[in-house]
């Protein structure tokens, strides 16, 4: 598994969307902290093996932490260009959150995907305000769905066409109207069974099937500014194999590059 994700990450660095990449700065010399933990179902540890080799291949200086306490280290946070977080659910204490918030307001970038960023720290409204959205549900469980590019002129999505994701989670979320939406999805099934995670298994809820979300369009990828910092999020990525879809991984890479540029303003 480890060798596979290493090879996959490096394969995709070759890319097929060079025109958009040229509009974004590289990660060369950028100081990145990668923070992982929380609910193991989103494979936070495995994500380190997938993303860190790519970050280092871009020239980033990466330090990995399996604790939120790093957010309280003012010296490290003040010199960090980018924070990548994969920490689903769990809790963040006041000092940890304040350290994260202060760094972003001061210009550090903040980037992530799926539940590792938008299903973290559910009881912290200020954190949700920072991210720009919060997970509510994944109607239908693991399904196929299309991602539609909403802004083809933005450097993060330039040159990328609509694409299909298979057998994965389509997030239904609450979102901040202040975000800049780059890609969306539409809930187009006539009805959706509601699923819940119990003991690391997807269990169908006894509730009635959802019909009232059909036709609704939902942001999938967005970016925003927060203080001097840049925030990037994509709801894609319940499984690391979702990033085997070239468009999905390319968007994530570009979003990470974009978020890392905040301190150079």
MARKE-128395 format. One line per 4 residues: number of its first residue (from 1); their letters; for each residue z, y, x of N, C-alpha, C, O, CB. Coordinates in steps of 0.001 Angstrom, whole numbers, plus 500000, padded with zeros to 6 digits. Glycine has a CB too. Example, Ala and Ser with C-alpha at 12.3 -4.5 7.8 and 13.67 -1.06 7.14 Angstrom:
// residues 2
1> as> 507800 494310 513190 507800 495500 512300 507800 496700 513200 508465 496681 514236 509046 495527 511308  507080 497750 512850 507140 498940 513670 507870 500030 512900 508039 501138 513409 505725 499402 514084
This chain:
// residues 265
1> xxxx> 500000 498789 500832 500000 500000 500000 500000 501257 500864 499240 502194 500620 501219 500008 499060  500880 501261 501893 500968 502440 502753 499649 502708 503455 499185 503848 503496 502079 502268 503781  499038 501658 504013 497770 501846 504703 496678 502300 503769 495803 503076 504153 497355 500578 505383  496726 501809 502519 495703 502184 501543 495757 503670 501224 494729 504348 501235 495868 501373 500264
5> xxxx> 496968 504186 500936 497050 505596 500562 496739 506491 501747 496171 507567 501563 498433 505924 500006  497095 506080 502966 496715 506848 504151 495202 506954 504241 494657 508043 504415 497284 506202 505429  494529 505818 504121 493076 505801 504244 492431 506608 503127 491453 507321 503350 492552 504364 504228  492982 506491 501928 492436 507210 500789 492563 508711 500975 491629 509463 500699 493131 506781 499511
9> xxxx> 493730 509143 501446 493939 510572 501641 492951 511140 502643 492373 512201 502411 495362 510841 502103  492752 510443 503759 491844 510948 504779 490385 510875 504325 489573 511722 504698 492027 510168 506070  490060 509874 503529 488700 509770 503020 488351 510984 502180 487263 511546 502306 488528 508493 502204  489270 511381 501329 488996 512493 500427 489011 513840 501135 488508 514819 500585 489999 512502 499306
13> xxxx> 489570 513921 502334 489536 515195 503037 488115 515578 503417 487830 516744 503691 490411 515138 504278  487231 514601 503434 485837 514914 503747 485229 515772 502658 484459 516692 502933 485019 513632 503927  485587 515460 501395 485213 516313 500270 483732 516337 499966 482892 515997 500800 485667 517689 500526  483436 516754 498731 482054 516939 498296 481903 518255 497558 480923 518463 496842 481605 515777 497404
17> xxxx> 482869 519140 497730 482870 520387 496973 483021 521574 497916 483788 522497 497642 483997 520386 495925  482289 521549 499026 482502 522508 500094 482392 523955 499704 483063 524799 500300 481565 522250 501152  481562 524282 498714 481349 525682 498358 482650 526343 497933 482941 527462 498356 480314 525798 497242  483434 525668 497106 484706 526219 496675 485715 526260 497801 486502 527202 497897 485254 525422 495529
21> xxxx> 485702 525239 498661 486651 525177 499766 486480 526366 500704 487459 526868 501257 486483 523869 500538  485253 526815 500885 484989 527907 501802 485660 529199 501362 485865 530100 502175 483506 528119 501935  486006 529297 500073 486610 530507 499547 488120 530517 499726 488769 531509 499393 486266 530662 498091  488691 529440 500243 490135 529326 500414 490481 529196 501890 489745 528580 502660 490682 528124 499626
25> xxxx> 491597 529777 502271 492055 529664 503646 492618 528268 503900 493002 527568 502963 493113 530736 503954  492664 527873 505151 493171 526555 505495 494698 526589 505590 495330 527630 505410 492555 526066 506822  495263 525427 505874 496711 525308 506036 497126 525333 507508 498288 525082 507828 497205 524023 505382  496200 525629 508387 496490 525593 509813 497658 526511 510163 497634 527710 509883 495252 525989 510613
29> xxxx> 498677 525921 510779 499832 526690 511201 500833 527007 510108 501874 527599 510391 499380 527938 511797  500552 526630 508866 501458 526921 507757 502684 526016 507829 502566 524818 508086 500738 526746 506403  503841 526587 507603 505091 525841 507595 505357 525353 506172 505556 526146 505252 506272 526716 508119  505356 524041 506018 505456 523420 504701 506700 522545 504642 506974 521780 505566 504191 522589 504384
33> xxxx> 507454 522662 503546 508507 521684 503301 508104 520864 502074 507661 521401 501059 509904 522383 503092  508270 519560 502199 507905 518615 501138 509205 517988 500638 509872 517260 501372 506881 517508 501655  509557 518272 499390 510832 517839 498833 510580 516779 497771 509871 517031 496796 511618 519037 498241  511161 515590 497955 510916 514502 497018 512230 513854 496580 513226 513864 497304 509990 513454 497649
37> xxxx> 512196 513283 495358 513376 512600 494849 513344 512530 493330 512285 512643 492713 514648 513303 495322  514514 512344 492737 514591 512254 491290 514142 510902 490769 514243 509890 491462 513765 513337 490667  513643 510894 489536 513234 509657 488878 512147 508953 489691 511128 509565 490013 512734 509945 487448  512350 507669 490028 511394 506988 490908 510078 506608 490236 509127 506229 490920 512025 505757 491460
41> xxxx> 510008 506704 488911 508792 506293 488213 507556 507078 488590 506438 506589 488429 508998 506406 486760  507741 508292 489090 506598 509099 489526 506299 508926 491012 505549 509706 491601 506853 510566 489226  506890 507904 491606 506595 507505 492988 506713 508667 493979 505781 508938 494737 505198 506915 493066  507861 509353 493969 507995 510490 494892 507910 510103 496363 507284 510807 497155 509300 511184 494646
45> xxxx> 508542 508974 496739 508501 508560 498141 507082 508188 498550 506626 508553 499633 509450 507377 498384  506384 507457 497677 505009 507059 497966 504082 508269 498060 503096 508249 498796 504504 506099 496896  504404 509310 497316 503563 510511 497361 503626 511175 498728 502664 511811 499160 503990 511507 496280  504757 511026 499408 504867 511557 500770 503834 510882 501667 503161 511541 502460 506302 511344 501336
49> xxxx> 503713 509556 501532 502766 508804 502349 501326 509180 502034 500439 509041 502877 502966 507313 502144  501099 509661 500809 499748 510041 500405 499398 511454 500863 498329 511676 501433 499603 509936 498892  500300 512416 500615 499945 513818 500820 500238 514342 502227 499484 515173 502732 500672 514657 499828  501302 513884 502865 501659 514457 504158 500578 514242 505221 500294 515170 505979 502963 513863 504634
53> xxxx> 499959 513050 505311 498870 512917 506295 497741 513919 506074 497182 514448 507035 498304 511511 506249  497406 514181 504812 496363 515176 504558 496820 516561 504981 496061 517291 505618 495974 515181 503080  498060 516940 504634 498576 518252 505016 498522 518435 506533 498120 519488 507028 500018 518430 504510  498931 517396 507259 498924 517472 508722 497514 517501 509281 497259 518126 510311 499684 516300 509312
57> xxxx> 496591 516819 508598 495193 516869 509043 494599 518263 508877 493626 518608 509546 494354 515855 508268  495182 519066 507986 494756 520450 507774 495407 521400 508780 495079 522585 508823 495090 520893 506349  496315 520884 509575 496982 521727 510565 498325 522270 510120 498920 523087 510822 496102 522859 510920  498819 521830 508958 500116 522288 508480 501247 521667 509303 501119 520559 509824 500289 521945 506992
61> xxxx> 502337 522393 509406 503553 521906 510061 504494 521473 508945 505060 522318 508251 504218 523013 510998  504667 520179 508767 505338 519645 507586 506680 519029 507934 506796 518244 508874 504461 518614 506904  507697 519400 507156 508998 518753 507226 509333 518198 505853 509176 518882 504841 510098 519741 507715  509796 516954 505823 510035 516241 504569 511531 516114 504331 512293 515801 505245 509368 514843 504589
65> xxxx> 511949 516366 503069 513362 516309 502710 513547 515517 501423 512789 515672 500465 513943 517725 502557  514569 514667 501421 514927 513893 500243 516221 514440 499627 517073 513686 499158 515085 512397 500606  516340 515760 499643 517522 516424 499100 517158 517847 498690 516366 518510 499359 518683 516428 500135  517734 518303 497603 517522 519678 497156 518356 520668 497960 518195 521879 497813 517853 519806 495676
69> xxxx> 519246 520160 498808 520088 521056 499600 519277 521902 500572 519749 522947 501019 521121 520257 500364  518073 521471 500903 517245 522269 501808 516985 523660 501233 516787 524621 501976 515915 521556 502082  516989 523755 499905 516756 525048 499262 517865 526058 499561 517670 527259 499372 516626 524862 497763  519020 525588 500023 520134 526491 500329 520131 526956 501780 520953 527788 502164 521449 525809 500020
73> xxxx> 519222 526432 502586 519148 526822 503995 518300 528089 504110 517071 528018 504146 518550 525668 504871  518951 529232 504168 518249 530512 504132 517317 530706 505319 516242 531290 505181 519243 531638 504086  517722 530222 506474 516885 530404 507668 515566 529650 507533 514499 530199 507810 517632 529932 508926  515643 528387 507106 514423 527596 506938 513572 528150 505806 512358 528293 505952 514767 526127 506667
77> xxxx> 514197 528459 504689 513439 528920 503516 512748 530257 503781 511661 530510 503261 514367 529049 502303  513372 531106 504582 512788 532426 504854 511541 532332 505717 510745 533270 505765 513810 533324 505532  511362 531188 506410 510204 531010 507279 509178 530039 506698 508170 529740 507338 510653 530522 508635  509432 529555 505502 508561 528561 504879 507406 529230 504157 507614 530160 503377 509352 527687 503907
81> xxxx> 506195 528768 504409 505014 529300 503730 504762 528612 502393 504251 529228 501458 503792 529155 504618  505124 527331 502307 504809 526559 501110 505864 525492 500869 506295 524799 501790 503424 525917 501232  506275 525374 499603 507173 524324 499149 506382 523412 498225 505859 523866 497208 508436 524913 498430  506289 522130 498566 505696 521138 497678 506832 520276 497162 507605 519720 497943 504597 520273 498407
85> xxxx> 506932 520167 495849 508041 519438 495251 507547 518301 494369 506683 518494 493513 508916 520380 494445  508103 517120 494585 507900 515986 493674 509280 515434 493337 509761 514499 493977 506970 514868 494316  509910 516024 492321 511285 515684 491948 511373 515687 490421 511601 516731 489809 512322 516693 492580  511194 514530 489820 511203 514442 488357 512628 514380 487815 513506 513721 488372 510414 513214 487893
89> xxxx> 512819 515091 486711 514099 515121 486002 515229 515531 486945 515016 516379 487812 514400 513746 485375  516408 514962 486803 517517 515321 487674 518066 516712 487366 517703 517336 486369 517079 515251 489118  518941 517175 488238 519565 518486 488077 519517 519243 489399 519543 518652 490479 521026 518347 487584  519447 520547 489283 519490 521420 490444 520674 522353 490248 520808 522970 489192 518145 522218 490631
93> xxxx> 521541 522462 491263 522704 523325 491067 522336 524788 491300 521222 525102 491718 523849 522908 492006  523271 525656 491027 522995 527091 491064 522559 527565 492446 521610 528338 492574 524221 527864 490625  523253 527100 493473 522906 527530 494833 521533 527015 495250 520765 527738 495884 523965 527049 495829  521222 525778 494901 519917 525202 495232 518798 525973 494543 517798 526330 495166 519864 523717 494828
97> xxxx> 518981 526224 493252 517939 526948 492524 517777 528370 493051 516653 528846 493210 518260 526979 491031  518878 529046 493319 518781 530428 493797 518056 530492 495131 517293 531424 495383 520173 531052 493927  518296 529494 495994 517595 529464 497274 516104 529271 497098 515302 529913 497777 518149 528366 498150  515728 528381 496176 514309 528166 495871 513689 529436 495306 512617 529861 495735 514134 526999 494875
101> xxxx> 514375 530036 494339 513861 531237 493689 513693 532389 494674 512665 533067 494673 514786 531655 492560  514695 532610 495510 514633 533716 496469 513461 533549 497427 512785 534522 497761 515943 533814 497258  513218 532305 497874 512123 532068 498815 510775 532376 498178 509902 532964 498816 512150 530621 499311  510606 531982 496928 509328 532220 496243 509141 533703 495969 508054 534238 496188 509256 531424 494923
105> xxxx> 510166 534365 495502 510062 535804 495255 509706 536541 496543 509017 537560 496520 511381 536353 494671  510185 536012 497660 509927 536637 498966 508558 536273 499535 508163 536810 500569 511005 536232 499954  507820 535362 498873 506453 535093 499302 506098 533655 499582 504935 533364 499865 506185 535852 500485  507052 532737 499515 506715 531330 499733 505928 530792 498546 506190 531164 497403 507990 530490 499958
109> xxxx> 504971 529922 498813 504232 529281 497739 505006 528100 497183 505881 527548 497851 502863 528831 498227  504678 527712 495948 505329 526581 495291 504244 525790 494583 503545 526329 493725 506449 527050 494287  504095 524510 494932 502999 523717 494375 503476 522308 494063 504365 521771 494723 501806 523675 495347  502856 521716 493029 503190 520353 492666 502309 519852 491549 501298 520467 491206 504637 520253 492265
113> xxxx> 502704 518729 490987 501869 518097 489964 502744 517286 489019 503861 516896 489360 500787 517196 490611  502234 517050 487871 502787 516154 486860 504297 516398 486694 504749 517542 486732 502515 514677 487242  505073 515320 486511 506495 515466 486257 507307 515897 487450 508444 516345 487298 507030 514207 485755  506736 515769 488653 507464 516156 489851 507728 517637 489942 508551 518081 490743 506721 515721 491050
117> xxxx> 507027 518413 489114 507252 519855 489101 507583 520347 487691 508462 521194 487530 506021 520591 489642  506896 519834 486669 507070 520354 485312 507904 519450 484416 508009 519709 483217 505730 520569 484681  508499 518397 484964 509522 517638 484243 510743 517501 485124 511400 516460 485146 508994 516242 483817  511037 518563 485847 512224 518609 486700 513244 519564 486080 512883 520580 485486 511857 519054 488152
121> xxxx> 514518 519218 486231 515616 520133 485907 515489 520675 484470 515429 521884 484249 515644 521303 486915  515450 519759 483518 515183 520107 482126 516170 521108 481537 515842 521812 480582 515189 518871 481297  517369 521178 482094 518390 522070 481540 518357 523461 482164 519217 524288 481860 519760 521465 481731  517383 523735 483032 517334 525024 483729 516138 525832 483221 515006 525624 483657 517243 524819 485275
125> xxxx> 516402 526745 482304 515331 527545 481713 514681 528474 482733 513481 528740 482657 515871 528358 480549  515465 528964 483682 514904 529860 484698 513907 529114 485582 512910 529684 486025 516028 530471 485561  514184 527839 485834 513232 527040 486603 511932 526874 485826 510852 526987 486406 513830 525663 486946  512015 526612 484540 510821 526455 483707 510013 527751 483673 508783 527720 483671 511213 526035 482277
129> xxxx> 510704 528883 483645 510041 530187 483681 509289 530354 484991 508185 530900 485011 511064 531328 483499  509876 529890 486081 509237 529950 487395 507961 529125 487425 506924 529602 487885 510196 529464 488478  508029 527883 486937 506878 526979 486972 505765 527444 486039 504586 527370 486382 507307 525567 486598  506147 527920 484866 505148 528353 483894 504896 527350 482788 504023 527563 481947 503870 528640 484587
133> xxxx> 505656 526247 482776 505479 525254 481724 506477 524127 481871 507104 523959 482918 504062 524703 481741  506616 523349 480794 507552 522237 480790 506969 521081 479984 506393 521289 478916 508919 522671 480215  507120 519876 480494 506669 518655 479814 507420 518447 478502 508631 518652 478430 506857 517433 480726  506681 518034 477458 507297 517651 476190 507068 516179 475865 507992 515475 475455 506756 518515 475064
137> xxxx> 505820 515713 476053 505492 514351 475631 504181 513920 476274 503419 514739 476786 505398 514254 474087  503937 512601 476233 502632 512071 476646 502126 511197 475502 502200 509971 475577 502729 511251 478008  501612 511826 474440 501180 511082 473247 500170 509987 473590 499226 510211 474348 500570 512039 472222  500383 508808 473023 499473 507700 473259 499794 506872 474476 499181 505828 474698 498109 508207 473381
141> xxxx> 500758 507328 475279 501091 506574 476488 499999 506696 477540 499640 507805 477935 501322 505105 476149  499474 505576 477991 498413 505575 479002 497061 505510 478298 496731 504507 477665 498579 504378 479996  496288 506577 478412 495018 506690 477694 493953 507280 478614 494254 507731 479719 495180 507561 476422  492704 507272 478146 491610 507964 478818 491470 509345 478195 491581 509490 476978 490272 507159 478711
145> xxxx> 491228 510355 479013 490996 511690 478470 490183 512526 479442 490124 512239 480638 492324 512385 478156  489563 513555 478911 488693 514430 479709 489435 515698 480104 490216 516246 479326 487409 514786 478927  489182 516149 481316 489676 517432 481802 488494 518390 481861 487460 518077 482451 490369 517292 483205  488653 519557 481247 487586 520541 481160 487917 521764 481998 489005 522328 481877 487343 520942 479707
149> xxxx> 486990 522172 482840 487186 523347 483684 487118 524598 482810 486144 524812 482089 486119 523404 484825  488160 525416 482885 488241 526620 482058 487756 527865 482786 487354 528839 482150 489661 526829 481594  487790 527841 484109 487383 529000 484902 486605 528500 486118 487198 528117 487127 488625 529859 485339  485289 528506 486018 484455 527987 487099 484258 528988 488228 483661 528657 489252 483115 527575 486556
153> xxxx> 484759 530222 488051 484615 531240 489084 485809 531287 490032 485709 531817 491138 484422 532591 488446  486919 530740 489603 488098 530757 490459 487868 529834 491661 487292 528758 491500 489363 530326 489663  488305 530231 492862 488086 529383 494050 488659 527974 493926 488146 527044 494549 488687 530044 495256  489718 527803 493128 490339 526482 493004 489459 525517 492232 489485 524313 492486 491691 526595 492325
157> xxxx> 488685 526031 491297 487865 525160 490447 486367 525408 490604 485564 524774 489919 488253 525349 489000  485983 526313 491488 484573 526640 491672 483764 525411 492088 484137 524702 493023 484421 527745 492714  482664 525167 491395 481781 524066 491740 482209 522714 491212 481508 521724 491423 481659 523986 493192  483335 522646 490535 483836 521387 489983 483472 521289 488502 483648 522244 487746 485372 521273 490173
161> xxxx> 482970 520144 488106 482571 519913 486720 483681 519192 485956 484623 518671 486552 481265 519099 486662  483555 519171 484630 484486 518405 483812 484532 516960 484288 483535 516436 484785 484088 518470 482325  485682 516315 484140 485806 514941 484627 486741 514131 483741 487496 514677 482937 486311 514928 486073  486671 512816 483907 487421 511876 483070 488535 511225 483868 488337 510816 485012 486490 510803 482489
165> xxxx> 489706 511131 483255 490817 510367 483802 491048 509150 482915 490945 509240 481692 492106 511239 483907  491358 508017 483527 491479 506776 482766 492863 506162 482894 493461 506135 483970 490435 505781 483223  493358 505665 481751 494590 504877 481694 495754 505595 482378 496414 505038 483255 494370 503512 482342  495992 506829 481965 497071 507622 482540 497634 508550 481476 497205 508507 480323 496577 508427 483766
169> xxxx> 498587 509387 481853 499278 510219 480874 498597 511571 480688 498276 512264 481653 500720 510424 481294  498387 511926 479427 497869 513233 479029 499073 514055 478553 499626 513794 477485 496752 513107 477896  499465 515033 479342 500693 515775 479055 500523 516780 477906 499560 517545 477855 501154 516502 480305  501488 516744 477000 501641 517799 475988 502802 518661 476454 503889 518148 476720 501896 517205 474525
173> xxxx> 502578 519988 476557 503534 520857 477225 503778 522145 476447 502986 522529 475588 503051 521183 478618  504875 522794 476761 505086 524192 476411 504704 525013 477639 505099 524679 478756 506579 524470 475960  503937 526089 477437 503452 526855 478583 503699 528344 478393 503806 528852 477277 501964 526596 478807  503784 529015 479526 503986 530457 479609 502640 531159 479401 501666 530801 480063 504620 530855 480984
177> xxxx> 502555 532143 478506 501277 532849 478320 500846 533656 479531 499724 534160 479570 501369 533762 477137  501722 533785 480519 501405 534561 481713 500618 533773 482753 500146 534354 483731 502669 535072 482330  500466 532461 482565 499736 531661 483551 498233 531937 483473 497721 532351 482433 500012 530160 483334  497536 531701 484586 496080 531734 484577 495599 530296 484482 495738 529528 485434 495503 532452 485853
181> xxxx> 495033 529926 483335 494622 528552 483077 493288 528276 483764 492322 529017 483582 494518 528286 481559  493245 527202 484556 492039 526840 485289 491333 525623 484702 490122 525469 484863 492380 526577 486730  492083 524757 484019 491501 523565 483392 492348 523183 482189 493552 523436 482152 491409 522377 484405  491695 522569 481200 492369 522203 479958 491995 520772 479566 491122 520150 480173 492001 523194 478823
185> xxxx> 492669 520274 478551 492297 519016 477915 492486 519180 476413 493232 520052 475968 493144 517817 478470  491816 518345 475638 491937 518400 474183 492438 517062 473660 491950 516007 474065 490584 518765 473528  493406 517108 472766 493903 515896 472111 492953 515577 470959 493016 516200 469899 495390 516076 471598  492072 514599 471178 490978 514384 470225 491061 513075 469455 490149 512765 468688 489681 514433 470944
189> xxxx> 492128 512294 469634 492267 511091 468825 492774 511461 467434 493453 512472 467262 493222 510083 469503  492438 510634 466442 492885 510904 465071 494396 510808 464952 495007 511552 464185 492226 509934 464094  494998 509906 465698 496454 509785 465697 496909 509222 467035 496147 508565 467744 496941 508885 464527  498165 509492 467364 498727 509059 468632 500077 508390 468406 500969 508987 467805 498868 510248 469597
193> xxxx> 500235 507162 468878 501584 506607 468886 502421 507352 469910 501897 507821 470920 501564 505088 469193  503700 507463 469659 504600 508168 470565 505335 507150 471421 505921 506201 470899 505604 509058 469781  505306 507343 472735 505930 506409 473668 507072 507080 474413 507068 508294 474619 504896 505867 474660  508045 506282 474813 509173 506755 475591 509372 505823 476784 509036 504640 476720 510457 506833 474721
197> xxxx> 509930 506372 477885 510265 505547 479043 511686 505030 478884 512625 505807 478714 510112 506349 480369  511836 503708 478940 513156 503087 478892 513200 501979 479941 512373 501067 479936 513471 502527 477461  514177 502072 480836 514322 501062 481888 513006 500841 482631 512604 499710 482905 514815 499738 481290  512342 501968 482950 511088 501961 483701 509956 501236 482972 509021 500741 483601 511309 501320 485047
201> xxxx> 510046 501179 481656 508979 500591 480848 508578 501572 479754 509419 502287 479209 509426 499234 480234  507282 501599 479439 506777 502451 478374 506976 501710 477045 506381 500655 476827 505264 502821 478607  507812 502264 476160 508141 501639 474882 507644 502514 473748 507891 503720 473735 509663 501397 474756  506933 501903 472780 506447 502673 471643 507608 503059 470742 508435 502224 470375 505393 501877 470853
205> xxxx> 507655 504342 470391 508711 504851 469533 508538 504344 468106 507424 504043 467678 508729 506378 469556  509640 504253 467377 509588 503845 465979 509168 504990 465065 508958 504786 463869 510937 503309 465545  509046 506187 465617 508610 507330 464817 507184 507127 464315 506430 506320 464857 508704 508627 465636  506833 507864 463280 505466 507802 462761 504486 508307 463808 504849 509090 464687 505335 508625 461462
209> xxxx> 503249 507857 463709 502237 508295 464664 501948 509782 464495 501987 510320 463388 500949 507480 464495  501656 510429 465617 501358 511865 465602 499931 512105 465138 498993 511518 465678 501574 512483 466996  499765 512950 464157 498432 513346 463691 498235 514855 463798 497099 515330 463805 498217 512892 462241  499318 515606 463880 499231 517063 463809 498861 517721 465128 498659 518935 465173 500530 517617 463337
213> xxxx> 498766 516933 466220 498341 517533 467490 496840 517393 467710 496287 517986 468637 499092 516893 468653  496174 516603 466852 494738 516362 467026 493968 517674 466986 494164 518493 466088 494212 515404 465939  493095 517867 467959 492290 519085 468040 492905 520168 468898 492242 521159 469202 492058 519622 466678  494158 520005 469297 494820 521019 470102 494351 520959 471557 494185 519887 472138 496336 520845 470027
217> xxxx> 494147 522138 472115 493760 522257 473523 494996 522593 474346 495811 523426 473948 492654 523342 473718  495126 521945 475483 496336 522076 476302 495967 522390 477748 495089 521732 478307 497184 520784 476236  496617 523386 478373 496387 523624 479796 496750 522397 480640 497750 521727 480379 497196 524837 480261  495943 522120 481633 496181 521029 482580 496461 521579 483977 497342 521082 484677 494973 520072 482618
221> xxxx> 495720 522594 484377 495860 523185 485713 496038 524683 485557 495311 525328 484802 494623 522861 486616  497016 525239 486280 497179 526687 486241 497738 527222 487546 498218 526479 488402 498082 527083 485094  497656 528535 487664 498282 529222 488780 498908 530505 488254 498545 530996 487185 497253 529518 489916  499842 531035 489009 500513 532270 488613 501170 532883 489842 501366 532211 490855 501563 532010 487491
225> xxxx> 501500 534137 489744 502298 534805 490767 503734 534920 490278 503987 535066 489082 501717 536204 491107  504658 534852 491208 506071 535042 490873 506687 535810 492028 506878 535265 493115 506818 533665 490623  506997 537080 491788 507386 537943 492891 506223 538049 493858 505097 538321 493442 508655 537410 493603  506476 537838 495139 505419 537835 496143 504826 536444 496334 503865 536278 497086 505954 538356 497467
229> xxxx> 505388 535446 495663 504956 534072 495840 503857 533652 494885 503577 534323 493892 506112 533166 495682  503243 532527 495209 502189 531953 494384 502637 530570 493898 503182 529779 494668 500847 531861 495178  502402 530295 492624 502788 529026 492022 501533 528316 491531 500720 528904 490817 503800 529240 490858  501377 527045 491916 500239 526235 491465 500752 524942 490863 501655 524302 491401 499260 525941 492633
233> xxxx> 500151 524562 489716 500569 523328 489039 499380 522614 488409 498466 523245 487880 501620 523636 487966  499411 521281 488477 498468 520422 487761 499263 519307 487091 500114 518682 487725 497372 519837 488728  498990 519055 485814 499715 517984 485107 499135 516609 485402 499669 515607 484927 499689 518234 483603  498064 516536 486170 497475 515250 486576 498378 514582 487610 498989 515263 488433 496036 515450 487152
237> xxxx> 498463 513254 487571 499121 512576 488664 500301 511685 488328 501187 511501 489162 499558 513553 489592  500334 511125 487116 501400 510158 486846 501330 508996 487837 502345 508530 488353 501305 509633 485396  500108 508549 488081 499860 507533 489106 499168 508201 490291 498340 509092 490102 498993 506352 488540  499498 507781 491498 498775 508298 492655 497300 507951 492590 496468 508656 493161 499378 507758 493939
241> xxxx> 496969 506863 491895 495555 506505 491768 494770 507537 490965 493541 507556 491029 495420 505139 491115  495456 508396 490211 494741 509477 489520 494003 510366 490512 492973 510956 490182 495717 510321 488686  494535 510459 491729 493899 511290 492753 492735 510576 493432 492103 511137 494328 494922 511704 493796  492444 509340 493014 491212 508697 493455 489999 509321 492767 488866 509147 493216 491267 507188 493175
245> xxxx> 490242 510047 491676 489180 510813 491036 488938 512048 491916 489816 512905 492011 489561 511215 489540  487782 512156 492554 487572 513219 493549 487865 514617 493030 488431 515440 493749 486162 513172 494041  487482 514895 491776 487710 516235 491228 489201 516552 491129 489631 517669 491419 487058 516362 489849  489981 515556 490717 491425 515765 490557 492086 516067 491900 492919 516968 492002 492079 514528 489914
249> xxxx> 491709 515310 492925 492305 515515 494239 491822 516817 494867 492589 517512 495532 491983 514339 495156  490558 517142 494655 490025 518389 495219 490738 519605 494636 491072 520541 495362 488514 518493 494960  490969 519590 493337 491687 520696 492699 493103 520807 493263 493587 521906 493534 491734 520502 491166  493760 519662 493436 495127 519689 493970 495146 520248 495391 496014 521052 495731 495741 518275 493950
253> xxxx> 494202 519830 496212 494150 520324 497584 493918 521835 497614 494584 522560 498353 493046 519604 498369  492972 522295 496808 492685 523729 496796 493872 524533 496278 494172 525608 496796 491453 524014 495945  494550 524007 495246 495721 524697 494717 496827 524816 495746 497500 525844 495829 496238 523981 493497  497016 523765 496530 498007 523795 497598 497622 524838 498642 498474 525605 499090 498147 522406 498249
257> xxxx> 496365 524874 499030 495913 525875 500002 496135 527289 499476 496612 528164 500200 494427 525666 500335  495784 527502 498207 495935 528834 497602 497398 529262 497590 497722 530393 497952 495371 528844 496167  498282 528354 497172 499697 528704 497064 500304 529058 498416 501248 529845 498490 500471 527559 496441  499764 528479 499483 500338 528674 500821 500045 530039 501418 500579 530371 502476 499827 527618 501748
261> xxxx> 499210 530837 500767 498781 532099 501355 499665 533295 500997 499400 534410 501445 497385 532384 500933  500704 533081 500203 501488 534207 499703 502113 535080 500762 502097 536305 500644 502544 533708 498835  502666 534471 501798 503380 535269 502811 502465 536137 503657 502931 537057 504330 504162 534361 503715  501168 535855 503631 500276 536638 504495 499796 537921 503836 499015 538663 504432 499084 535805 504893
265> x> 500250 538196 502616 499817 539425 501932 500274 540644 502717 500010 541775 502311 500370 539480 500484
